[in-house]
Amino acid sequence: MERELRALRVDWPDTPDVASRLELRRRRRLLLPAAALAAVAVAAAFAVPQSRSAILRFFHLRGVTVEQVGTLPRADERPLAAGLGVEIGESRAQIVLGGPFLPARRGALYERDGVVSTLLRGPVLLSEFGAPEFLKKFATSGVEWLEVAPGVQGLWIAGARHVVFFPGASPRLAGNVLAWATEGRTFRLEGRGLTKDAALRLAREILGTGSS
């Protein structure tokens, strides 16, 4: 009998990949706030009667979506330093972002709902965040794709003012903006007098790719 039992072949079911399933569930839970925020932003835009039928074009970059509309939704005029959140240290920024804030030379750091920001010379606002944070923008014109660095695509918004929705903050009017994304992080530079050339130089310094 022992020999017969040893010779008996049993097809056991495959061991379930529990770790992958748990990770998938975690990602789905994290994506829910981003999806909810996007829905709120779109609802705000369509609350403006003129813009309900004026959605013209969509641009999507990891963590940032831009919609060109005929009429901007209502937004406040606020300085760059307003609504950045609470001041934090480098250790907290590293926890929020999953790595150090770039660049190392900068002013005080602020954090609000997963977005870490600082003010650079100009003044220029630099904001950084990782997935699945979500920024929503509405612009009437002046949106274009460009190459920030080899293999790194970005969005440049300039000319007319546009509206930006930061997580946890009311919409505000924004100046010229360059946004780009790497594998694990999204970057955003904003300044009313920020030029495309200056924004690209600064972005390449942050990425460590020089002026090429």
KOLGUZA-102134 format. One line per 10 residues: number of its first residue (from 1); their letters; for each residue x, y negated, z negated of N, C-alpha, C. Coordinates in nm, 4 decimals, decimal comma. Example, Ala and Ser with C-alpha at 12.3 -4.5 7.8 and 13.67 -1.06 7.14 Angstrom:
KOLGUZA-102134
1) AS) 1,3190:0,5690:-0,7800:1,2300:0,4500:-0,7800:1,3200:0,3300:-0,7800 | 1,2850:0,2250:-0,7080:1,3670:0,1060:-0,7140:1,2900:-0,0030:-0,7870 $
***
This chain:
KOLGUZA-102134
1) MERELRALRV) 0,0830:0,1213:0,0000:0,0000:0,0000:0,0000:0,0865:-0,1263:0,0000 | 0,1955:-0,1199:-0,0786:0,2852:-0,2357:-0,0847:0,3412:-0,2685:0,0523 | 0,3818:-0,1606:0,1264:0,4356:-0,1827:0,2600:0,3294:-0,2421:0,3517 | 0,2066:-0,1978:0,3379:0,0988:-0,2493:0,4219:0,0711:-0,3963:0,3927 | 0,0752:-0,4320:0,2620:0,0525:-0,5722:0,2254:0,1627:-0,6627:0,2790 | 0,2878:-0,6131:0,2714:0,3991:-0,6933:0,3222:0,3892:-0,7136:0,4739 | 0,3383:-0,6129:0,5410:0,3273:-0,6210:0,6870:0,2061:-0,7007:0,7321 | 0,1157:-0,7300:0,6387:-0,0063:-0,8028:0,6730:0,0267:-0,9477:0,7044 | -0,0211:-0,9974:0,8189:0,0037:-1,1359:0,8620:-0,1185:-1,2211:0,8321 | -0,0962:-1,3308:0,7597:-0,2061:-1,4211:0,7237:-0,1787:-1,5587:0,7829 $
11) DWPDTPDVAS) -0,2741:-1,6129:0,8554:-0,2609:-1,7480:0,9131:-0,3117:-1,8502:0,8121 | -0,2168:-1,9126:0,7404:-0,2531:-2,0156:0,6432:-0,2768:-2,1474:0,7143 | -0,3699:-2,2292:0,6677:-0,3912:-2,3613:0,7300:-0,2721:-2,4515:0,7037 | -0,2508:-2,5467:0,7979:-0,1408:-2,6413:0,7834:-0,1575:-2,7249:0,6575 | -0,0451:-2,7557:0,5930:-0,0482:-2,8406:0,4742:-0,0877:-2,9824:0,5142 | -0,1905:-3,0387:0,4537:-0,2331:-3,1738:0,4932:-0,1269:-3,2773:0,4603 | -0,1161:-3,3783:0,5495:-0,0195:-3,4861:0,5301:-0,0819:-3,5906:0,4380 | -0,0751:-3,5632:0,3070:-0,1402:-3,6504:0,2084:-0,0778:-3,7884:0,2066 | 0,0544:-3,7965:0,2166:0,1231:-3,9261:0,2097:0,0789:-4,0179:0,3222 | 0,0694:-3,9633:0,4456:0,0282:-4,0459:0,5596:-0,1147:-4,0945:0,5424 $
21) RLELRRRRRL) -0,2026:-4,0066:0,4898:-0,3418:-4,0471:0,4701:-0,3526:-4,1584:0,3673 | -0,2761:-4,1482:0,2602:-0,2794:-4,2527:0,1574:-0,2273:-4,3840:0,2122 | -0,1210:-4,3773:0,2940:-0,0664:-4,4993:0,3523:-0,1669:-4,5635:0,4469 | -0,2367:-4,4823:0,5267:-0,3380:-4,5347:0,6180:-0,4495:-4,6029:0,5413 | -0,4942:-4,5399:0,4316:-0,5994:-4,6023:0,3505:-0,5527:-4,7346:0,2931 | -0,4252:-4,7392:0,2476:-0,3714:-4,8636:0,1914:-0,3707:-4,9744:0,2964 | -0,3290:-4,9411:0,4188:-0,3251:-5,0419:0,5245:-0,4644:-5,0917:0,5589 | -0,5609:-4,9991:0,5587:-0,6981:-5,0409:0,5891:-0,7506:-5,1365:0,4832 | -0,7171:-5,1089:0,3551:-0,7612:-5,1992:0,2475:-0,6972:-5,3358:0,2626 | -0,5699:-5,3391:0,3040:-0,5003:-5,4671:0,3193:-0,5534:-5,5472:0,4377 $
31) LLPAAALAAV) -0,6002:-5,4775:0,5412:-0,6486:-5,5473:0,6598:-0,7864:-5,6099:0,6403 | -0,8607:-5,5618:0,5410:-0,9946:-5,6155:0,5192:-0,9950:-5,7645:0,4887 | -0,9065:-5,8154:0,3973:-0,9077:-5,9599:0,3735:-0,8751:-6,0398:0,4973 | -0,7830:-5,9920:0,5822:-0,7477:-6,0639:0,7041:-0,8665:-6,0695:0,7994 | -0,9364:-5,9572:0,8126:-1,0521:-5,9543:0,9004:-1,1611:-6,0472:0,8490 | -1,1811:-6,0479:0,7175:-1,2828:-6,1362:0,6595:-1,2467:-6,2821:0,6828 | -1,1182:-6,3158:0,6680:-1,0750:-6,4531:0,6892:-1,0965:-6,4950:0,8334 | -1,0672:-6,4052:0,9264:-1,0882:-6,4367:1,0680:-1,2348:-6,4638:1,0954 | -1,3218:-6,3833:1,0347:-1,4656:-6,4025:1,0548:-1,5107:-6,5383:1,0013 | -1,4591:-6,5774:0,8868:-1,4939:-6,7075:0,8296:-1,4466:-6,8198:0,9200 $
41) AVAAAFAVPQ) -1,3251:-6,8076:0,9739:-1,2700:-6,9120:1,0611:-1,3527:-6,9270:1,1878 | -1,3888:-6,8145:1,2478:-1,4698:-6,8205:1,3690:-1,6064:-6,8803:1,3393 | -1,6643:-6,8424:1,2256:-1,7947:-6,8984:1,1877:-1,7859:-7,0494:1,1707 | -1,6764:-7,0974:1,1145:-1,6589:-7,2414:1,0962:-1,6522:-7,3118:1,2299 | -1,5840:-7,2505:1,3251:-1,5736:-7,3135:1,4569:-1,7096:-7,3200:1,5257 | -1,7840:-7,2110:1,5178:-1,9129:-7,2085:1,5858:-2,0198:-7,2879:1,5122 | -1,9878:-7,3372:1,3931:-2,0814:-7,4251:1,3234:-2,0888:-7,5594:1,3929 | -1,9878:-7,5917:1,4745:-1,9901:-7,7157:1,5524:-2,0685:-7,6886:1,6801 | -2,1831:-7,7544:1,7016:-2,2676:-7,7233:1,8167:-2,1936:-7,7282:1,9493 | -2,1066:-7,8304:1,9679:-2,0388:-7,8455:2,0959:-1,9419:-7,7321:2,1250 $
51) SRSAILRFFH) -1,8948:-7,6640:2,0197:-1,7929:-7,5617:2,0422:-1,8503:-7,4222:2,0556 | -1,9804:-7,4054:2,0319:-2,0377:-7,2712:2,0380:-2,0204:-7,2099:2,1761 | -2,0368:-7,2918:2,2798:-2,0268:-7,2402:2,4165:-1,9006:-7,2859:2,4853 | -1,8022:-7,3319:2,4064:-1,6838:-7,3909:2,4680:-1,5558:-7,3154:2,4384 | -1,5649:-7,1883:2,3950:-1,4450:-7,1090:2,3735:-1,3830:-7,0800:2,5100 | -1,2588:-7,1268:2,5302:-1,1981:-7,1198:2,6621:-1,0943:-7,0092:2,6741 | -1,0092:-6,9945:2,5720:-0,8971:-6,9019:2,5866:-0,8443:-6,8606:2,4503 | -0,7972:-6,7376:2,4418:-0,7406:-6,6853:2,3177:-0,5911:-6,6594:2,3361 | -0,5147:-6,6912:2,2321:-0,3735:-6,6551:2,2256:-0,3537:-6,5812:2,0943 | -0,2868:-6,4657:2,0986:-0,2650:-6,3915:1,9746:-0,1184:-6,3569:1,9593 $
61) LRGVTVEQVG) -0,0654:-6,3929:1,8448:0,0709:-6,3591:1,8066:0,0605:-6,2975:1,6687 | 0,1388:-6,1953:1,6418:0,1275:-6,1226:1,5155:0,1017:-6,2163:1,3971 | -0,0183:-6,2053:1,3379:-0,0536:-6,2867:1,2227:-0,1134:-6,4219:1,2557 | -0,1101:-6,4626:1,3843:-0,1621:-6,5939:1,4231:-0,2502:-6,5783:1,5465 | -0,3687:-6,6364:1,5417:-0,4563:-6,6402:1,6579:-0,4927:-6,7843:1,6885 | -0,4802:-6,8223:1,8159:-0,5135:-6,9579:1,8603:-0,6274:-6,9487:1,9600 | -0,7284:-7,0309:1,9403:-0,8387:-7,0391:2,0349:-0,8435:-7,1797:2,0931 | -0,8459:-7,1873:2,2251:-0,8665:-7,3167:2,2897:-1,0165:-7,3412:2,3013 | -1,0600:-7,4549:2,2519:-1,2026:-7,4880:2,2501:-1,2243:-7,6250:2,3105 | -1,3484:-7,6521:2,3479:-1,3809:-7,7819:2,4028:-1,3849:-7,8907:2,2978 $
71) TLPRADERPL) -1,4295:-7,8546:2,1772:-1,4394:-7,9488:2,0661:-1,3850:-7,8841:1,9404 | -1,2996:-7,9553:1,8688:-1,2413:-7,9007:1,7471:-1,3440:-7,8934:1,6344 | -1,3370:-7,7914:1,5496:-1,4218:-7,7900:1,4293:-1,3789:-7,9011:1,3339 | -1,4649:-7,9363:1,2421:-1,4351:-8,0428:1,1477:-1,3208:-8,0019:1,0551 | -1,2278:-8,0927:1,0312:-1,1120:-8,0643:0,9461:-1,0643:-8,1924:0,8804 | -0,9904:-8,1775:0,7701:-0,9395:-8,2920:0,6955:-0,8025:-8,3350:0,7466 | -0,7713:-8,4614:0,7260:-0,6381:-8,5152:0,7532:-0,5611:-8,5135:0,6217 | -0,4595:-8,4263:0,6109:-0,3838:-8,4140:0,4868:-0,2343:-8,4088:0,5167 | -0,1508:-8,4551:0,4239:-0,0059:-8,4475:0,4439:0,0429:-8,3037:0,4444 | 0,1624:-8,2826:0,5008:0,2177:-8,1479:0,5111:0,2336:-8,0805:0,3755 $
81) AAGLGVEIGE) 0,2663:-8,1594:0,2734:0,2938:-8,1023:0,1414:0,1674:-8,0657:0,0642 | 0,0507:-8,1010:0,1154:-0,0735:-8,0761:0,0419:-0,1190:-7,9314:0,0576 | -0,1617:-7,8714:-0,0524:-0,2235:-7,7394:-0,0479:-0,1295:-7,6237:-0,0226 | -0,0009:-7,6408:-0,0542:0,0943:-7,5324:-0,0303:0,0904:-7,4253:-0,1392 | 0,0248:-7,4542:-0,2494:0,0141:-7,3564:-0,3568:0,1039:-7,3893:-0,4739 | 0,1452:-7,2879:-0,5467:0,2269:-7,3073:-0,6673:0,3744:-7,2933:-0,6330 | 0,4577:-7,3663:-0,7055:0,6019:-7,3557:-0,6823:0,6524:-7,2230:-0,7387 | 0,7378:-7,1578:-0,6615:0,7901:-7,0275:-0,7021:0,9417:-7,0242:-0,6851 | 1,0047:-6,9225:-0,7421:1,1480:-6,9038:-0,7276:1,1802:-6,8052:-0,6160 | 1,3099:-6,7876:-0,5925:1,3531:-6,6990:-0,4848:1,3113:-6,5535:-0,5090 $
91) SRAQIVLGGP) 1,3142:-6,5095:-0,6350:1,2784:-6,3710:-0,6634:1,1318:-6,3433:-0,6306 | 1,0452:-6,4383:-0,6656:0,9031:-6,4222:-0,6339:0,8811:-6,4251:-0,4821 | 0,9509:-6,5137:-0,4129:0,9387:-6,5208:-0,2673:0,9798:-6,3891:-0,2031 | 1,0840:-6,3272:-0,2569:1,1309:-6,2008:-0,2018:1,0285:-6,0902:-0,2224 | 0,9592:-6,0932:-0,3346:0,8541:-5,9945:-0,3588:0,7381:-6,0150:-0,2622 | 0,6974:-6,1399:-0,2434:0,5837:-6,1710:-0,1562:0,6147:-6,1355:-0,0114 | 0,7358:-6,1691:0,0340:0,7714:-6,1529:0,1749:0,8364:-6,0185:0,2063 | 0,8786:-5,9469:0,1036:0,9497:-5,8231:0,1277:1,0941:-5,8450:0,1664 | 1,1454:-5,9641:0,1417:1,2832:-5,9998:0,1746:1,3041:-6,1470:0,1463 | 1,4265:-6,1986:0,1597:1,4545:-6,3381:0,1271:1,3874:-6,4352:0,2219 $
101) FLPARRGALY) 1,3527:-6,5515:0,1693:1,2981:-6,6586:0,2526:1,4105:-6,7122:0,3393 | 1,3813:-6,7399:0,4678:1,4805:-6,7942:0,5598:1,4372:-6,9330:0,6038 | 1,5278:-7,0293:0,6114:1,6717:-7,0196:0,5847:1,7025:-7,0369:0,4360 | 1,8304:-7,0162:0,4010:1,8701:-7,0296:0,2604:1,8733:-7,1757:0,2177 | 1,9109:-7,2659:0,3118:1,9166:-7,4093:0,2802:1,7785:-7,4696:0,3007 | 1,7134:-7,5047:0,1936:1,5790:-7,5632:0,2015:1,5435:-7,6213:0,0662 | 1,4254:-7,6813:0,0584:1,3797:-7,7408:-0,0655:1,3067:-7,6392:-0,1510 | 1,2177:-7,6890:-0,2355:1,1406:-7,6016:-0,3243:1,0505:-7,5092:-0,2429 | 1,0253:-7,3908:-0,2974:0,9383:-7,2933:-0,2330:0,8004:-7,2955:-0,2986 | 0,6970:-7,2779:-0,2156:0,5593:-7,2743:-0,2638:0,4903:-7,1511:-0,2046 $
111) ERDGVVSTLL) 0,3972:-7,0954:-0,2811:0,3264:-6,9767:-0,2336:0,1772:-6,9913:-0,2542 | 0,1040:-6,9524:-0,1509:-0,0419:-6,9520:-0,1603:-0,0955:-6,8354:-0,0789 | -0,1583:-6,7416:-0,1455:-0,2224:-6,6267:-0,0804:-0,1303:-6,5568:0,0182 | -0,0060:-6,5314:-0,0229:0,0861:-6,4554:0,0599:0,1664:-6,5357:0,1598 | 0,1413:-6,6670:0,1685:0,2174:-6,7541:0,2585:0,3169:-6,8342:0,1752 | 0,4459:-6,8239:0,2079:0,5509:-6,8971:0,1374:0,5978:-7,0112:0,2271 | 0,6026:-7,1325:0,1712:0,6336:-7,2510:0,2511:0,7371:-7,3391:0,1840 | 0,7993:-7,4235:0,2650:0,8909:-7,5248:0,2145:0,8933:-7,6407:0,3131 | 0,9368:-7,7565:0,2669:0,9499:-7,8734:0,3527:1,0961:-7,8927:0,3902 | 1,1219:-7,9046:0,5211:1,2542:-7,9315:0,5733:1,2617:-8,0774:0,6161 $
121) RGPVLLSEFG) 1,3790:-8,1216:0,6581:1,3942:-8,2592:0,7053:1,3030:-8,2851:0,8241 | 1,2540:-8,4053:0,8332:1,1706:-8,4411:0,9480:1,0561:-8,5369:0,9166 | 0,9616:-8,5034:0,8297:0,9513:-8,3737:0,7603:0,8943:-8,2655:0,8523 | 0,9395:-8,1421:0,8292:0,8900:-8,0248:0,9015:0,8496:-7,9203:0,7986 | 0,7321:-7,8655:0,8156:0,6837:-7,7607:0,7260:0,7204:-7,6246:0,7843 | 0,7915:-7,5439:0,7071:0,8237:-7,4068:0,7462:0,7442:-7,3119:0,6582 | 0,6658:-7,2260:0,7195:0,5875:-7,1258:0,6467:0,6229:-6,9875:0,6972 | 0,6286:-6,8909:0,6050:0,6611:-6,7533:0,6402:0,5635:-6,6606:0,5696 | 0,5240:-6,5548:0,6381:0,4365:-6,4554:0,5759:0,4502:-6,3234:0,6495 | 0,4153:-6,2151:0,5803:0,4180:-6,0824:0,6400:0,2777:-6,0334:0,6650 $
131) APEFLKKFAT) 0,2654:-5,9206:0,7346:0,1332:-5,8632:0,7597:0,0686:-5,8275:0,6265 | -0,0647:-5,8328:0,6172:-0,1551:-5,8663:0,7255:-0,2111:-6,0079:0,7133 | -0,1321:-6,1020:0,6629:-0,1835:-6,2390:0,6520:-0,2276:-6,2896:0,7895 | -0,3167:-6,3860:0,7898:-0,3806:-6,4254:0,9139:-0,4002:-6,5764:0,9148 | -0,3477:-6,6431:1,0174:-0,3710:-6,7854:1,0367:-0,4588:-6,8037:1,1594 | -0,5538:-6,8926:1,1490:-0,6437:-6,9210:1,2602:-0,6234:-7,0650:1,3029 | -0,6130:-7,0869:1,4349:-0,5939:-7,2220:1,4867:-0,6943:-7,2482:1,5981 | -0,7360:-7,3747:1,6067:-0,8212:-7,4175:1,7157:-0,7558:-7,5380:1,7821 | -0,7414:-7,5317:1,9144:-0,6770:-7,6395:1,9889:-0,7577:-7,6680:2,1143 | -0,7521:-7,7915:2,1596:-0,8215:-7,8276:2,2829:-0,7313:-7,8122:2,4047 $
141) SGVEWLEVAP) -0,5991:-7,8182:2,3851:-0,5054:-7,8058:2,4976:-0,3648:-7,7901:2,4415 | -0,2671:-7,7822:2,5322:-0,1270:-7,7847:2,4925:-0,0761:-7,6592:2,4270 | -0,1308:-7,5406:2,4628:-0,0839:-7,4143:2,4061:-0,0070:-7,3393:2,5137 | 0,1127:-7,2937:2,4819:0,1912:-7,2187:2,5802:0,2771:-7,1124:2,5129 | 0,3046:-7,0060:2,5882:0,3979:-6,9035:2,5434:0,5389:-6,9453:2,5797 | 0,6354:-6,9078:2,4970:0,7755:-6,9318:2,5298:0,8622:-6,8286:2,4590 | 0,9881:-6,8198:2,5008:1,0816:-6,7274:2,4403:1,1659:-6,8021:2,3381 | 1,1498:-6,7667:2,2123:1,2245:-6,8320:2,1046:1,3686:-6,7830:2,1037 | 1,3861:-6,6537:2,1214:1,5166:-6,5888:2,1268:1,4989:-6,4633:2,2105 | 1,6073:-6,3994:2,2535:1,5929:-6,2777:2,3330:1,5045:-6,1742:2,2641 $
151) GVQGLWIAGA) 1,3950:-6,1398:2,3295:1,3025:-6,0416:2,2749:1,2065:-6,0937:2,1714 | 1,2082:-6,2257:2,1451:1,1198:-6,2860:2,0438:1,0297:-6,3891:2,1132 | 0,9017:-6,3595:2,1235:0,8053:-6,4497:2,1847:0,7453:-6,5439:2,0812 | 0,7096:-6,6632:2,1261:0,6498:-6,7607:2,0365:0,5383:-6,8383:2,1041 | 0,4626:-6,9112:2,0234:0,3570:-6,9992:2,0721:0,3924:-7,1422:2,0361 | 0,3873:-7,2321:2,1345:0,4134:-7,3729:2,1132:0,2831:-7,4488:2,1348 | 0,2432:-7,5281:2,0344:0,1201:-7,6080:2,0416:0,1593:-7,7538:2,0230 | 0,1353:-7,8358:2,1232:0,1785:-7,9760:2,1169:0,0820:-8,0636:2,1944 | 0,1016:-8,1955:2,1793:0,0171:-8,2920:2,2488:-0,0944:-8,3382:2,1577 | -0,2145:-8,2853:2,1781:-0,3292:-8,3234:2,0959:-0,3229:-8,2533:1,9606 $
161) RHVVFFPGAS) -0,3846:-8,3154:1,8597:-0,3931:-8,2517:1,7279:-0,4768:-8,1252:1,7376 | -0,4493:-8,0301:1,6493:-0,5299:-7,9087:1,6444:-0,5652:-7,8796:1,4996 | -0,6483:-7,7789:1,4782:-0,6960:-7,7441:1,3445:-0,6359:-7,6114:1,3035 | -0,5877:-7,6044:1,1794:-0,5299:-7,4813:1,1276:-0,6056:-7,4373:1,0024 | -0,6277:-7,3064:0,9909:-0,6898:-7,2454:0,8736:-0,5834:-7,1623:0,8031 | -0,5326:-7,2097:0,6895:-0,4435:-7,1297:0,6065:-0,5277:-7,0462:0,5113 | -0,4828:-6,9242:0,4772:-0,5587:-6,8434:0,3805:-0,5827:-6,9188:0,2512 | -0,7061:-6,9187:0,2045:-0,7396:-6,9786:0,0771:-0,7458:-7,1296:0,0753 | -0,7337:-7,1945:0,1920:-0,7350:-7,3408:0,1968:-0,8373:-7,3877:0,2997 | -0,8881:-7,5091:0,2797:-0,9828:-7,5645:0,3756:-0,9094:-7,6056:0,5024 $
171) PRLAGNVLAW) -0,9764:-7,6096:0,6175:-0,9104:-7,6439:0,7431:-0,8546:-7,7857:0,7417 | -0,7435:-7,8056:0,8114:-0,6850:-7,9394:0,8220:-0,6303:-7,9613:0,9618 | -0,6145:-8,0870:0,9966:-0,5541:-8,1233:1,1244:-0,4040:-8,0995:1,1176 | -0,3459:-8,0486:1,2241:-0,2038:-8,0154:1,2258:-0,1337:-8,0861:1,3408 | -0,0012:-8,1037:1,3248:0,0808:-8,1639:1,4292:0,1346:-8,0591:1,5244 | 0,2477:-8,0884:1,5892:0,3094:-7,9930:1,6808:0,3573:-7,8704:1,6035 | 0,3398:-7,7539:1,6618:0,3689:-7,6284:1,5919:0,4412:-7,5300:1,6834 | 0,5410:-7,4624:1,6273:0,6022:-7,3461:1,6915:0,5823:-7,2279:1,5974 | 0,5214:-7,1212:1,6485:0,5009:-6,9989:1,5703:0,5648:-6,8828:1,6446 | 0,6304:-6,7944:1,5704:0,6891:-6,6758:1,6317:0,6900:-6,5635:1,5298 $
181) ATEGRTFRLE) 0,7142:-6,4428:1,5769:0,7069:-6,3267:1,4887:0,8230:-6,2324:1,5155 | 0,8762:-6,1761:1,4073:0,9720:-6,0678:1,4161:0,8998:-5,9398:1,3773 | 0,9732:-5,8314:1,3610:0,9087:-5,7033:1,3312:0,8324:-5,7064:1,2001 | 0,8834:-5,7755:1,1000:0,8179:-5,7710:0,9706:0,7680:-5,9028:0,9167 | 0,7792:-6,0123:0,9948:0,7428:-6,1422:0,9407:0,6994:-6,2376:1,0511 | 0,6100:-6,3295:1,0152:0,5665:-6,4353:1,1054:0,6142:-6,5691:1,0513 | 0,6645:-6,6549:1,1411:0,7180:-6,7858:1,1043:0,6361:-6,8960:1,1711 | 0,6302:-7,0101:1,1036:0,5561:-7,1240:1,1587:0,6269:-7,2533:1,1200 | 0,6585:-7,3360:1,2202:0,7164:-7,4688:1,1992:0,6139:-7,5728:1,2427 | 0,5961:-7,6764:1,1618:0,4998:-7,7818:1,1959:0,5562:-7,9185:1,1622 $
191) GRGLTKDAAL) 0,5379:-8,0116:1,2539:0,5767:-8,1499:1,2295:0,5120:-8,2400:1,3329 | 0,4613:-8,3527:1,2908:0,3929:-8,4409:1,3859:0,4889:-8,4903:1,4935 | 0,6144:-8,5178:1,4559:0,7128:-8,5632:1,5542:0,8045:-8,4532:1,6030 | 0,7707:-8,3279:1,5750:0,8547:-8,2146:1,6129:0,8501:-8,1933:1,7635 | 0,9678:-8,1923:1,8292:0,9738:-8,1666:1,9728:0,9997:-8,0185:1,9978 | 0,9728:-7,9759:2,1199:0,9940:-7,8352:2,1538:1,1409:-7,7971:2,1385 | 1,2321:-7,8813:2,1893:1,3745:-7,8504:2,1805:1,4211:-7,8405:2,0347 | 1,3763:-7,9352:1,9525:1,4154:-7,9346:1,8111:1,3593:-7,8119:1,7406 | 1,2353:-7,7757:1,7727:1,1734:-7,6594:1,7106:1,2465:-7,5310:1,7496 | 1,2848:-7,5199:1,8752:1,3559:-7,4007:1,9200:1,4945:-7,3909:1,8562 $
201) RLAREILGTG) 1,5641:-7,5052:1,8451:1,6955:-7,5040:1,7799:1,6833:-7,4577:1,6355 | 1,5849:-7,5103:1,5651:1,5647:-7,4743:1,4258:1,5251:-7,3276:1,4125 | 1,4364:-7,2807:1,5010:1,3930:-7,1403:1,4965:1,5113:-7,0469:1,5187 | 1,6002:-7,0826:1,6109:1,7158:-6,9971:1,6395:1,8165:-6,9998:1,5251 | 1,8253:-7,1124:1,4560:1,9099:-7,1168:1,3368:1,8537:-7,0238:1,2292 | 1,7223:-7,0265:1,2130:1,6584:-6,9411:1,1130:1,6787:-6,7943:1,1471 | 1,6691:-6,7604:1,2753:1,6855:-6,6220:1,3191:1,8321:-6,5799:1,3241 | 1,9224:-6,6793:1,3183:2,0642:-6,6477:1,3259:2,1118:-6,6157:1,4659 | 2,0412:-6,6708:1,5673:2,0793:-6,6447:1,7062:2,1500:-6,7651:1,7687 | 2,1793:-6,8679:1,6893:2,2500:-6,9845:1,7422:2,1639:-7,0652:1,8375 $
211) SS) 2,2260:-7,1254:1,9356:2,1565:-7,2134:2,0293:2,1363:-7,1487:2,1638 | 2,1582:-7,0175:2,1739:2,1447:-6,9507:2,3026:1,9990:-6,9378:2,3422 $
***
